[in-house]
Amino acid sequence: MRLLGAVSKNIFKVAVACESTGYLVDEVKKEDVSFFPISMSNSPSISSFVRCIRVLNTFAPDILHTHGGTAGVYGRAASVLSRTPHTVHTYHGIHYLHFERKAVRFVYTSIDRLLLLVTDRIICVAQMDFDDGCRAGIVNPKKSHVITNGIDVEYFHREALKASEEVTREKKGKEVVIGTIGRLHHQKGYEYFIEAAAIVLREYPNAIFHIVGDGSLRSSLERKCRALGIDGIGADGCFCLSLIMGGVSNCSLGSDGSTEANRCVQGQRSYGNC
């Protein structure tokens, strides 16, 4: 939305193509832009490809900017048949580079290498994505840029400060619950959450941490908790760091994907300490 708001509508004619529903769709419709609702399957789909071609032929953009894996594949491929003059693609994390199955990694990498030939510019949201992409041959350093987090994180800094003050005020009072929700997978970086929880608990014993979810790393995360003295237990099929499953005061949704947590930090460095 910040990118959309920064483009001068007096100079450029702008269009957005995305799913017809979602928490940002209503915000997009408030802008003075053309809106094309389009559904794109995460699996190979001829109909999704055809829909992208129709949108490009209807709007006929001079510059196509795609975001993420699915839109990046369909959009860039469709731009060839639609003869779109210029194409820009943004990688918001290149998760498939860390898939365990080599055959799957090979297929996705081959597709992106091919699409790189018809892409004028690549944007990475973190230096790690740029470096990983260059090594994989899906990012050309001569026509690629790193643009860090486009989200104004000052709001979240203020919220984090308020939460810290709340914990301090209630250090000897009621518990403050901090939670994170997701599948227990390397991509989510839960080992960092656990290490941070151990540090916080030494200073603020009234803090309670939850990891709500399940997955292949459950056993190893439980062992890590025991090693750090913050034993995890099972509750309702979920893994958590404490017995109490009350309301969560603060919640985070994280990703790692070969230290994706570092990517988040890198993406926010321009805003100061985080």
Helices and strands as residue ranges (DSSP letters): H 2-6, E 15-18, H 25-30, E 34-37, H 46-59, E 63-67, H 69-81, E 86-91, G 95-98, H 102-116, E 121-124, H 127-136, G 141-143, E 144-146, H 154-169, E 176-181, G 186-188, H 190-203, E 207-212, H 218-227, E 233-235, E 238-240, E 250-252, H 260-268, G 269-271
